[in-house]
């Protein structure tokens, strides 16, 4: 089997033919470079990429003919956020706006006011590198081109289209657009509205590693490869780099340096709270996510240094630089460099930042400056290592009793079973911090909402510390009316809750209810349990529901019966007056198992 792999970088394209043992049979490459018109304008003719693709494919085809080999599969990875507006034939309407291009700075500055929504949905704060703000800039400054564009491609889907004729984009690239919801993996209507981009300008989304299509006649005629070869999108170049370096489990990390530098780790889940720093993107591995920090100039900075400080050197200029760096001591005799030639990326996005040498004196040598350049980049990489490592650090704050399957490797375990809620515990921690963080109103309302929910409106487990925490959150601007709105039901949900309660089986002070078919929201299950407990004469209740072939159980109690202990018998957990469980069985089987657990608990209690 011959697998042809294309790697499309910023300054070159490589194509390698591999066998089924991943051994390289042959490889070819083409060099090119973007055009830097100014510190903000960076473009490239997309036809250069298409020609390089065809040339390499033709070289591989010729080699296969000579060696009696055959290309049976094609895969492509590419740089991720340069944009190319194309017509209905896939031909470019203008030069590609490169990922280093910063003409969209003013757009980013304006959109930064919406960073809260952008971060929560896309995983990253607005920045000039991602493709969404480049598309918004194109629409505002070149409206005729935007209007004519059938699609706005990135480099990968541009080249894949010219192999297969399919308009598809894998989610590793889409997750660097600010237009895709990181949690749903779909183009997000709110984000599209914020950036002003129509969905029909974008490609259909597929997963990395998914079949993109098959080589068409046009590509075959241009390359002498056959038609019908399956073509796969492998994912973005840095995602593939991480996978190739074995970055597969949480705690793994790698640094890749090229035109820029990228520090990448991995996480199994999208963090519950997204802060926008570091970057969270789709991984090349399904159901995993990369944690990424970046430096915009790395080898590009050395190219600039060579071109301007070593013009007289003939032969291997980098050997000369290495010699002079070795002659300069660590610290470069005090000379330092801030390596922000294209602005700063993570940990603090600043597209207007510029590079600067400092502590330059009459004794500073060219070698000192070269060493300062190397050390400046290395130090910025070290800064970014910290934020990537931080994403998988865990602190456990919980008001439930400690369970046998507690999360391992936490930096702190703060478990307080007598607290009304975790939100109460977090609020107390904030109150006692010597340097109090700035808490936005929406966060204060979220914490107050957590207390309100766990105490059922301050009816259960509400002590002095509960009201102290609530008062503190009110002092931070938490609005009780906004908190109340968090727990309102739609009319449809209310009717489903009513149907659930109507069909409840009541025995003395205990009720068991099953949700009607059609309920697919766990919130309705919990709300039905809350409402049941509010009925006179019911001190403990359980609500069951079949959601996606799993049985969800929500238990509530006024405190006389410990529902946590009962549902722990079924593999669940929670608090003594509010708990839950999930079973893989039928509703009837779940009801019987629940009744057995209830009877067992009541017998022990007696």
Secondary structure, DSSP 8 states (H G I E B T S, - for coil): -EEEEEEE-SSEEEEEEE-TT--EEEEEEEE---EE-SSS-EEE-HHHHHHHHHHHHHHHHHHHHHHT--EEEEEEEE-SS-EEEE-TTS-BSS-EE-TT--TTHHHHHHHGGGHHHHHHHHSS---SSSHHHHHHHHHHH-HHHHHH-SEEEEHHHHHHHHHH---EEEHHHHTTTT-EETTTTEE-HHHHHHHT--GGGS-EEE-TTSEEEE--HHHHHHHS--TT-EEEEEEEHHHHHHHHTT--STT-EEEEESSSEEEEEEESS--SS--S-SEEEE-SSTT-EEEEEEES-SHHHHHHHHHHH-TT--S-HHHHHHHHHHHS-TTGGG-EEE--TT-B-TTS-BTT---EEES--TT--HHHHHHHHHHHHHHHHHHHHHHHHHTT--EEEESS---TT--SS-SEEEE-TTSS-HHHHHHHHHHT-SS-----HHHHHHHHHHHHHHTTTTTSS--HHHHHHHHHHHHTT--HHHHHHTT---HHHHHHHHHHHHT-EEETTEEEEE--TT---HHHHHHHHHHHHTSTT--EEEEEEEETTEEEEEEEESSSS-HHHHHHTTT-EEETTEEEEEESS-HHHHHHHHHHHHHHHHHHH-
